[in-house]
Amino acid sequence: MKSYLCFGGCAHGPNLVVYPQKVWYAGVKKEDAGEILDSVTNGGTVARLTGKVDKETQELIYQLLDTGLF
């Protein structure tokens, strides 16, 4: 787990990005942790926590993560 600069999705936060799977969770609460961990372990996503941040912002962040600079 790494901390990063603001991704531009702060209005929808707290945010959590699962990488390299490229899943963006927004509005995450402490009680969501187990469900997110299960999705990472078993595949899939927690649909109710996705789709809140615009696709352009998500793609920009994924591209930055792909560079390995962050």
C-alpha angles and dihedrals in degrees: 000000000000134000119229141186117272110295094205094257096094093122087066097042161169084071129191125189119200106208140224085015088062098223116152118203120191131188090025117180130193090254090059093063097090094048092048091048090050090052092051092048098043101029128250130076141263095252097195089063097048134078097040098108119064117261093238092059091046093051092048091053093045089052091051091049090048089058090062093228092118 
